[in-house]
């Protein structure tokens, strides 16, 4: 990992004291360990990939994986036991909650009930949709809580995770967020502080930018397949075209990046494409209409009659 330093006598010095020392040290330092001890709750793709990467970077040392099944393969990869009961977890400094969103509050309540008190330590979850308040029961027993959501996909539990440049949305208790920022930064992440009360808007934007892009790709690839392109060629064409658009948006903004029949005022072309889609792929036609109406808002209002004609066609 670029910039990684060998661990010193205490875990706060593991990546350089200037980055790790805080006004208030909230994670209990183990005298026989250079890194804070952690438990991963939920060995899914995101949590598992981050656990492997953090442990390899010397950021955290995982002492247990809490899972529904005993002898979970991720535990073996981390070199720690797999447990099905929180009572089996030795004293740890950090709890990484990586379960589905619908289970986070339940896990926090169960863990708080079984651990009862904690003089210091951190609990974090990886959900993009929920704020750190989902971990409120753990704050009540003395843990600092935060949420940290990497804006990237995790197609597999990958020990060779390439994280460099990944944006990570953080919110929660200031001390926990500061530590989490360091842990993501060690992997090459770019951290942004977000408003916990606006997590729904934040995650909705992430779904639009990431998940729905897959649906858009599928619709476009289907169209190119209908035009005779092989599957692999259609995928490559999408990647090249969409990649260029994304780069333009990043450097020029959305309005300046708009091209195509809408920006040219080509009503007949749009009408022909909608008719073809209505016949071949009605769901793609609905996407075309919805996104085109959004694109109309990016055009200047100099030709009100043409804009009205487009709106009538698209609705």
Secondary structure, DSSP 8 states (H G I E B T S, - for coil): -TT-----SSGGGTT-HHHH--SS--S---TT-SSEEEEEES--HHHHHHHHHHHHHTSEEEEEEE-SSSS-HHHHHHTSEEESSGGGS---SEEEE-S-HHHHHHHHHHHHHHH---SS-EEEE--SSS-GGGGHHHHHTT-EEEEEEESS--SS--TT---TT-EEEEEESHHHHHHHHHHHHHTT-EEEE--GGGHHHHHHHHIIIIIHHHHHHHHHHHHHHHTT--HHHHHHHHHHHHHHHHHHHHHH-HHHH--SHHHHT-HHHHHHHHHHHHHH-HHHHHHHHHHHHHHHTTS-SS-HHHHHHHHHHH-
